[in-house]
Protein backbone atom coordinates (compact mmCIF):
# COMPACT_ATOMS: atom_id res chain seq x y z
CA UNK A 1 0.00 0.00 0.00
CA UNK A 2 2.83 2.41 0.84
CA UNK A 3 4.38 1.77 -2.56
CA UNK A 4 1.13 2.47 -4.34
CA UNK A 5 0.71 5.77 -2.43
CA UNK A 6 4.21 6.87 -3.39
CA UNK A 7 3.51 6.17 -7.08
CA UNK A 8 0.28 8.23 -6.95
CA UNK A 9 2.13 11.22 -5.38
CA UNK A 10 4.78 11.15 -8.15
CA UNK A 11 2.13 10.98 -10.87
CA UNK A 12 0.19 13.97 -9.43
CA UNK A 13 3.36 16.06 -9.05
CA UNK A 14 4.31 15.35 -12.65
CA UNK A 15 0.89 16.45 -13.86
CA UNK A 16 1.13 19.69 -11.93
CA UNK A 17 4.54 20.48 -13.37
CA UNK A 18 3.32 19.74 -16.86
CA UNK A 19 0.53 22.33 -16.52
CA UNK A 20 2.75 25.04 -14.97
CA UNK A 21 3.46 28.17 -17.11
CA UNK A 22 6.90 28.61 -18.69
CA UNK A 23 7.35 31.96 -16.91
CA UNK A 24 6.11 33.30 -13.56
CA UNK A 25 2.94 35.38 -13.62
CA UNK A 26 3.37 39.04 -12.61
CA UNK A 27 0.61 41.55 -11.83
CA UNK A 28 -0.33 43.83 -14.72
CA UNK A 29 0.79 47.42 -14.16
CA UNK A 30 -2.09 49.91 -13.92
CA UNK A 31 -1.80 52.59 -16.56
CA UNK A 32 -3.48 55.26 -14.44
CA UNK A 33 -0.85 54.82 -11.71
CA UNK A 34 2.21 54.31 -13.94
CA UNK A 35 1.62 56.91 -16.66
CA UNK A 36 -0.02 60.20 -15.72
CA UNK A 37 -1.01 60.68 -19.38
CA UNK A 38 -3.23 57.59 -19.10
CA UNK A 39 -4.88 58.65 -15.86
CA UNK A 40 -8.64 58.99 -15.55
CA UNK A 41 -10.24 62.37 -16.32
CA UNK A 42 -10.38 64.98 -13.58
CA UNK A 43 -13.97 64.14 -12.74
CA UNK A 44 -12.95 60.60 -11.77
CA UNK A 45 -9.93 61.46 -9.65
CA UNK A 46 -11.91 61.42 -6.44
CA UNK A 47 -12.39 57.66 -6.90
CA UNK A 48 -8.66 56.95 -6.99
CA UNK A 49 -8.36 57.44 -3.23
CA UNK A 50 -5.00 56.29 -1.91
CA UNK A 51 -3.71 55.50 -5.43
CA UNK A 52 -3.08 59.20 -5.90
CA UNK A 53 0.11 60.61 -4.37
CA UNK A 54 -0.67 63.58 -2.14
CA UNK A 55 2.21 66.04 -1.69
CA UNK A 56 2.08 69.08 0.62
CA UNK A 57 2.13 72.39 -1.13
CA UNK A 58 5.16 74.55 -0.57
CA UNK A 59 4.70 77.56 1.68
CA UNK A 60 4.61 80.83 -0.21
CA UNK A 61 7.37 83.40 0.26
CA UNK A 62 4.92 85.75 2.02
CA UNK A 63 3.88 83.10 4.55
CA UNK A 64 7.49 82.18 5.25
CA UNK A 65 8.47 85.83 5.63
CA UNK A 66 5.64 86.52 8.09
CA UNK A 67 6.64 83.45 10.11
CA UNK A 68 10.24 84.68 10.30
CA UNK A 69 9.09 88.13 11.36
CA UNK A 70 6.85 86.65 14.05
CA UNK A 71 9.69 84.53 15.44
CA UNK A 72 12.03 87.53 15.42
CA UNK A 73 9.46 89.65 17.27
CA UNK A 74 9.09 86.96 19.94
CA UNK A 75 12.86 86.81 20.40
CA UNK A 76 13.03 90.58 20.77
CA UNK A 77 10.32 90.60 23.44
CA UNK A 78 11.62 87.56 25.31
CA UNK A 79 12.81 87.85 28.90
CA UNK A 80 14.68 85.34 31.05
CA UNK A 81 15.93 83.69 27.85
CA UNK A 82 12.49 82.26 27.04
CA UNK A 83 10.33 83.37 24.09
CA UNK A 84 7.23 82.18 26.01
CA UNK A 85 7.92 84.90 28.58
CA UNK A 86 7.23 88.25 26.94
CA UNK A 87 8.02 91.57 28.54
CA UNK A 88 10.86 93.98 29.32
CA UNK A 89 14.13 93.70 31.21
CA UNK A 90 14.27 96.11 34.15
CA UNK A 91 17.51 95.14 35.87
CA UNK A 92 18.05 96.27 39.45
CA UNK A 93 14.96 97.44 41.34
CA UNK A 94 15.41 99.03 44.77
CA UNK A 95 12.95 99.58 47.61
CA UNK A 96 12.46 102.11 50.37
CA UNK A 97 12.61 99.54 53.15
CA UNK A 98 15.51 97.31 54.09
CA UNK A 99 15.10 93.85 52.57
CA UNK A 100 13.16 95.04 49.53
CA UNK A 101 14.44 94.99 45.96
CA UNK A 102 15.16 92.73 42.99
CA UNK A 103 18.60 92.20 41.46
CA UNK A 104 17.51 91.18 37.97
CA UNK A 105 13.90 92.20 37.55
CA UNK A 106 11.67 91.77 34.51
CA UNK A 107 8.31 93.31 33.68
CA UNK A 108 6.26 90.35 32.45
CA UNK A 109 3.37 91.03 30.06
CA UNK A 110 2.33 87.57 28.82
CA UNK A 111 3.10 83.93 29.58
CA UNK A 112 2.86 81.19 26.95
CA UNK A 113 0.47 83.33 24.93
CA UNK A 114 -1.76 84.24 27.89
CA UNK A 115 -2.05 87.99 28.53
CA UNK A 116 -1.57 89.47 31.98
CA UNK A 117 -4.12 92.18 32.81
CA UNK A 118 -1.25 94.35 34.02
CA UNK A 119 2.50 93.73 33.78
CA UNK A 120 4.04 91.99 36.78
CA UNK A 121 7.47 92.90 38.13
CA UNK A 122 9.22 89.73 39.31
CA UNK A 123 12.53 87.90 39.11
CA UNK A 124 13.19 85.22 36.49
CA UNK A 125 12.69 82.35 38.91
CA UNK A 126 9.15 83.51 39.59
CA UNK A 127 8.47 84.17 35.90
CA UNK A 128 9.53 80.61 35.03
CA UNK A 129 7.46 79.14 37.87
CA UNK A 130 4.45 81.01 36.52
CA UNK A 131 5.04 79.57 33.04
CA UNK A 132 5.26 76.04 34.44
CA UNK A 133 1.96 76.47 36.28
CA UNK A 134 0.19 78.11 33.31
CA UNK A 135 1.11 75.23 31.01
CA UNK A 136 0.79 72.28 33.42
CA UNK A 137 -1.76 73.50 35.93
CA UNK A 138 -3.96 76.37 34.80
CA UNK A 139 -4.59 75.32 31.20
CA UNK A 140 -5.37 71.65 31.96
CA UNK A 141 -7.69 72.75 34.80
CA UNK A 142 -9.74 75.02 32.54
CA UNK A 143 -9.52 72.86 29.42
CA UNK A 144 -11.85 74.11 26.67
CA UNK A 145 -14.20 75.86 29.08
CA UNK A 146 -15.19 79.12 27.37
CA UNK A 147 -12.61 78.47 24.66
CA UNK A 148 -9.75 78.36 27.16
CA UNK A 149 -7.96 81.07 29.14
CA UNK A 150 -7.25 84.30 27.30
CA UNK A 151 -5.98 86.45 30.16
CA UNK A 152 -5.01 86.40 33.83
CA UNK A 153 -6.26 89.22 36.07
CA UNK A 154 -3.35 90.24 38.28
CA UNK A 155 -4.00 91.95 41.61
CA UNK A 156 -0.39 92.59 42.66
CA UNK A 157 3.25 91.73 42.05
CA UNK A 158 6.27 93.71 43.33
CA UNK A 159 5.52 95.98 46.27
CA UNK A 160 7.94 97.00 49.01
CA UNK A 161 5.81 96.14 52.04
CA UNK A 162 5.48 93.77 54.97
CA UNK A 163 3.45 90.54 54.92
CA UNK A 164 -0.23 91.36 54.54
CA UNK A 165 0.84 95.01 55.05
CA UNK A 166 0.86 94.42 58.81
CA UNK A 167 2.97 96.71 60.97
CA UNK A 168 6.01 94.98 62.43
CA UNK A 169 5.72 91.93 60.16
CA UNK A 170 8.57 90.59 58.04
CA UNK A 171 9.14 91.83 54.49
CA UNK A 172 6.72 90.13 52.11
CA UNK A 173 7.92 88.06 49.18
CA UNK A 174 6.20 90.74 47.11
CA UNK A 175 8.95 93.09 48.28
CA UNK A 176 11.58 90.73 46.86
CA UNK A 177 10.00 90.24 43.43
CA UNK A 178 9.13 86.65 44.19
CA UNK A 179 5.33 86.85 44.46
CA UNK A 180 2.16 87.72 42.59
CA UNK A 181 -1.55 87.74 43.41
CA UNK A 182 -4.13 86.50 40.89
CA UNK A 183 -7.83 87.26 41.22
CA UNK A 184 -9.52 85.94 38.08
CA UNK A 185 -9.16 84.31 34.68
CA UNK A 186 -10.64 85.73 31.50
CA UNK A 187 -11.93 83.18 28.97
CA UNK A 188 -11.93 83.57 25.20
CA UNK A 189 -15.72 83.76 25.04
CA UNK A 190 -15.73 86.81 27.33
CA UNK A 191 -16.68 84.99 30.54
CA UNK A 192 -14.53 85.09 33.68
CA UNK A 193 -13.70 82.67 36.47
CA UNK A 194 -13.34 84.69 39.67
CA UNK A 195 -11.71 83.53 42.89
CA UNK A 196 -14.02 85.72 44.99
CA UNK A 197 -17.24 84.78 43.19
CA UNK A 198 -16.65 81.17 42.15
CA UNK A 199 -14.54 79.55 44.88
CA UNK A 200 -16.48 76.61 46.30
CA UNK A 201 -19.21 76.77 43.67
CA UNK A 202 -20.04 74.09 41.07
CA UNK A 203 -17.80 73.58 38.06
CA UNK A 204 -15.88 76.86 38.28
CA UNK A 205 -15.15 76.12 41.91
CA UNK A 206 -13.68 72.74 41.03
CA UNK A 207 -11.54 74.37 38.34
CA UNK A 208 -10.21 76.89 40.86
CA UNK A 209 -9.39 74.17 43.39
CA UNK A 210 -7.46 72.27 40.75
CA UNK A 211 -5.55 75.45 39.85
CA UNK A 212 -4.72 75.98 43.51
CA UNK A 213 -3.57 72.37 43.96
CA UNK A 214 -1.38 72.26 40.84
CA UNK A 215 0.42 75.46 41.89
CA UNK A 216 1.84 73.55 44.87
CA UNK A 217 5.21 72.55 43.44
CA UNK A 218 6.10 75.23 40.92
CA UNK A 219 5.64 77.75 43.76
CA UNK A 220 6.95 77.56 47.31
CA UNK A 221 3.89 79.21 48.86
CA UNK A 222 0.31 78.89 47.62
CA UNK A 223 -2.48 80.65 49.50
CA UNK A 224 -6.18 80.83 48.63
CA UNK A 225 -9.53 81.87 50.11
CA UNK A 226 -9.32 79.27 52.88
CA UNK A 227 -5.90 80.41 54.08
CA UNK A 228 -7.06 83.55 55.91
CA UNK A 229 -9.18 86.67 55.49
CA UNK A 230 -6.43 88.43 53.53
CA UNK A 231 -6.72 86.00 50.61
CA UNK A 232 -10.46 85.47 50.27
CA UNK A 233 -10.53 87.08 46.81
CA UNK A 234 -7.26 85.90 45.21
CA UNK A 235 -4.49 83.33 44.97
CA UNK A 236 -1.09 84.27 46.36
CA UNK A 237 1.85 82.51 44.70
CA UNK A 238 5.49 82.98 45.65
CA UNK A 239 8.79 81.18 45.16
CA UNK A 240 10.06 81.27 48.73
CA UNK A 241 11.90 78.07 49.66
CA UNK A 242 11.10 75.97 52.73
CA UNK A 243 12.98 73.00 54.13
CA UNK A 244 9.70 71.18 54.66
CA UNK A 245 8.63 71.70 51.03
CA UNK A 246 5.80 73.69 49.49
CA UNK A 247 3.45 75.51 51.86
CA UNK A 248 -0.11 75.28 50.50
CA UNK A 249 -3.26 76.47 52.23
C-alpha positions as CSV (number, residue, x, y, z in Angstrom):
1,X,0.0,0.0,0.0
2,X,2.8,2.4,0.8
3,X,4.4,1.8,-2.6
4,X,1.1,2.5,-4.3
5,X,0.7,5.8,-2.4
6,X,4.2,6.9,-3.4
7,X,3.5,6.2,-7.1
8,X,0.3,8.2,-6.9
9,X,2.1,11.2,-5.4
10,X,4.8,11.2,-8.1
11,X,2.1,11.0,-10.9
12,X,0.2,14.0,-9.4
13,X,3.4,16.1,-9.0
14,X,4.3,15.4,-12.6
15,X,0.9,16.4,-13.9
16,X,1.1,19.7,-11.9
17,X,4.5,20.5,-13.4
18,X,3.3,19.7,-16.9
19,X,0.5,22.3,-16.5
20,X,2.8,25.0,-15.0
21,X,3.5,28.2,-17.1
22,X,6.9,28.6,-18.7
23,X,7.3,32.0,-16.9
24,X,6.1,33.3,-13.6
25,X,2.9,35.4,-13.6
26,X,3.4,39.0,-12.6
27,X,0.6,41.6,-11.8
28,X,-0.3,43.8,-14.7
29,X,0.8,47.4,-14.2
30,X,-2.1,49.9,-13.9
31,X,-1.8,52.6,-16.6
32,X,-3.5,55.3,-14.4
33,X,-0.8,54.8,-11.7
34,X,2.2,54.3,-13.9
35,X,1.6,56.9,-16.7
36,X,0.0,60.2,-15.7
37,X,-1.0,60.7,-19.4
38,X,-3.2,57.6,-19.1
39,X,-4.9,58.7,-15.9
40,X,-8.6,59.0,-15.5
41,X,-10.2,62.4,-16.3
42,X,-10.4,65.0,-13.6
43,X,-14.0,64.1,-12.7
44,X,-12.9,60.6,-11.8
45,X,-9.9,61.5,-9.7
46,X,-11.9,61.4,-6.4
47,X,-12.4,57.7,-6.9
48,X,-8.7,56.9,-7.0
49,X,-8.4,57.4,-3.2
50,X,-5.0,56.3,-1.9
51,X,-3.7,55.5,-5.4
52,X,-3.1,59.2,-5.9
53,X,0.1,60.6,-4.4
54,X,-0.7,63.6,-2.1
55,X,2.2,66.0,-1.7
56,X,2.1,69.1,0.6
57,X,2.1,72.4,-1.1
58,X,5.2,74.6,-0.6
59,X,4.7,77.6,1.7
60,X,4.6,80.8,-0.2
61,X,7.4,83.4,0.3
62,X,4.9,85.7,2.0
63,X,3.9,83.1,4.5
64,X,7.5,82.2,5.3
65,X,8.5,85.8,5.6
66,X,5.6,86.5,8.1
67,X,6.6,83.4,10.1
68,X,10.2,84.7,10.3
69,X,9.1,88.1,11.4
70,X,6.8,86.6,14.1
71,X,9.7,84.5,15.4
72,X,12.0,87.5,15.4
73,X,9.5,89.7,17.3
74,X,9.1,87.0,19.9
75,X,12.9,86.8,20.4
76,X,13.0,90.6,20.8
77,X,10.3,90.6,23.4
78,X,11.6,87.6,25.3
79,X,12.8,87.9,28.9
80,X,14.7,85.3,31.1
81,X,15.9,83.7,27.9
82,X,12.5,82.3,27.0
83,X,10.3,83.4,24.1
84,X,7.2,82.2,26.0
85,X,7.9,84.9,28.6
86,X,7.2,88.2,26.9
87,X,8.0,91.6,28.5
88,X,10.9,94.0,29.3
89,X,14.1,93.7,31.2
90,X,14.3,96.1,34.1
91,X,17.5,95.1,35.9
92,X,18.1,96.3,39.5
93,X,15.0,97.4,41.3
94,X,15.4,99.0,44.8
95,X,13.0,99.6,47.6
96,X,12.5,102.1,50.4
97,X,12.6,99.5,53.2
98,X,15.5,97.3,54.1
99,X,15.1,93.8,52.6
100,X,13.2,95.0,49.5
101,X,14.4,95.0,46.0
102,X,15.2,92.7,43.0
103,X,18.6,92.2,41.5
104,X,17.5,91.2,38.0
105,X,13.9,92.2,37.6
106,X,11.7,91.8,34.5
107,X,8.3,93.3,33.7
108,X,6.3,90.4,32.4
109,X,3.4,91.0,30.1
110,X,2.3,87.6,28.8
111,X,3.1,83.9,29.6
112,X,2.9,81.2,26.9
113,X,0.5,83.3,24.9
114,X,-1.8,84.2,27.9
115,X,-2.0,88.0,28.5
116,X,-1.6,89.5,32.0
117,X,-4.1,92.2,32.8
118,X,-1.3,94.4,34.0
119,X,2.5,93.7,33.8
120,X,4.0,92.0,36.8
121,X,7.5,92.9,38.1
122,X,9.2,89.7,39.3
123,X,12.5,87.9,39.1
124,X,13.2,85.2,36.5
125,X,12.7,82.3,38.9
126,X,9.1,83.5,39.6
127,X,8.5,84.2,35.9
128,X,9.5,80.6,35.0
129,X,7.5,79.1,37.9
130,X,4.4,81.0,36.5
131,X,5.0,79.6,33.0
132,X,5.3,76.0,34.4
133,X,2.0,76.5,36.3
134,X,0.2,78.1,33.3
135,X,1.1,75.2,31.0
136,X,0.8,72.3,33.4
137,X,-1.8,73.5,35.9
138,X,-4.0,76.4,34.8
139,X,-4.6,75.3,31.2
140,X,-5.4,71.7,32.0
141,X,-7.7,72.7,34.8
142,X,-9.7,75.0,32.5
143,X,-9.5,72.9,29.4
144,X,-11.8,74.1,26.7
145,X,-14.2,75.9,29.1
146,X,-15.2,79.1,27.4
147,X,-12.6,78.5,24.7
148,X,-9.7,78.4,27.2
149,X,-8.0,81.1,29.1
150,X,-7.3,84.3,27.3
151,X,-6.0,86.5,30.2
152,X,-5.0,86.4,33.8
153,X,-6.3,89.2,36.1
154,X,-3.4,90.2,38.3
155,X,-4.0,91.9,41.6
156,X,-0.4,92.6,42.7
157,X,3.3,91.7,42.1
158,X,6.3,93.7,43.3
159,X,5.5,96.0,46.3
160,X,7.9,97.0,49.0
161,X,5.8,96.1,52.0
162,X,5.5,93.8,55.0
163,X,3.4,90.5,54.9
164,X,-0.2,91.4,54.5
165,X,0.8,95.0,55.0
166,X,0.9,94.4,58.8
167,X,3.0,96.7,61.0
168,X,6.0,95.0,62.4
169,X,5.7,91.9,60.2
170,X,8.6,90.6,58.0
171,X,9.1,91.8,54.5
172,X,6.7,90.1,52.1
173,X,7.9,88.1,49.2
174,X,6.2,90.7,47.1
175,X,8.9,93.1,48.3
176,X,11.6,90.7,46.9
177,X,10.0,90.2,43.4
178,X,9.1,86.7,44.2
179,X,5.3,86.9,44.5
180,X,2.2,87.7,42.6
181,X,-1.5,87.7,43.4
182,X,-4.1,86.5,40.9
183,X,-7.8,87.3,41.2
184,X,-9.5,85.9,38.1
185,X,-9.2,84.3,34.7
186,X,-10.6,85.7,31.5
187,X,-11.9,83.2,29.0
188,X,-11.9,83.6,25.2
189,X,-15.7,83.8,25.0
190,X,-15.7,86.8,27.3
191,X,-16.7,85.0,30.5
192,X,-14.5,85.1,33.7
193,X,-13.7,82.7,36.5
194,X,-13.3,84.7,39.7
195,X,-11.7,83.5,42.9
196,X,-14.0,85.7,45.0
197,X,-17.2,84.8,43.2
198,X,-16.7,81.2,42.1
199,X,-14.5,79.6,44.9
200,X,-16.5,76.6,46.3
201,X,-19.2,76.8,43.7
202,X,-20.0,74.1,41.1
203,X,-17.8,73.6,38.1
204,X,-15.9,76.9,38.3
205,X,-15.2,76.1,41.9
206,X,-13.7,72.7,41.0
207,X,-11.5,74.4,38.3
208,X,-10.2,76.9,40.9
209,X,-9.4,74.2,43.4
210,X,-7.5,72.3,40.8
211,X,-5.6,75.5,39.9
212,X,-4.7,76.0,43.5
213,X,-3.6,72.4,44.0
214,X,-1.4,72.3,40.8
215,X,0.4,75.5,41.9
216,X,1.8,73.6,44.9
217,X,5.2,72.5,43.4
218,X,6.1,75.2,40.9
219,X,5.6,77.8,43.8
220,X,6.9,77.6,47.3
221,X,3.9,79.2,48.9
222,X,0.3,78.9,47.6
223,X,-2.5,80.6,49.5
224,X,-6.2,80.8,48.6
225,X,-9.5,81.9,50.1
226,X,-9.3,79.3,52.9
227,X,-5.9,80.4,54.1
228,X,-7.1,83.6,55.9
229,X,-9.2,86.7,55.5
230,X,-6.4,88.4,53.5
231,X,-6.7,86.0,50.6
232,X,-10.5,85.5,50.3
233,X,-10.5,87.1,46.8
234,X,-7.3,85.9,45.2
235,X,-4.5,83.3,45.0
236,X,-1.1,84.3,46.4
237,X,1.8,82.5,44.7
238,X,5.5,83.0,45.6
239,X,8.8,81.2,45.2
240,X,10.1,81.3,48.7
241,X,11.9,78.1,49.7
242,X,11.1,76.0,52.7
243,X,13.0,73.0,54.1
244,X,9.7,71.2,54.7
245,X,8.6,71.7,51.0
246,X,5.8,73.7,49.5
247,X,3.4,75.5,51.9
248,X,-0.1,75.3,50.5
249,X,-3.3,76.5,52.2
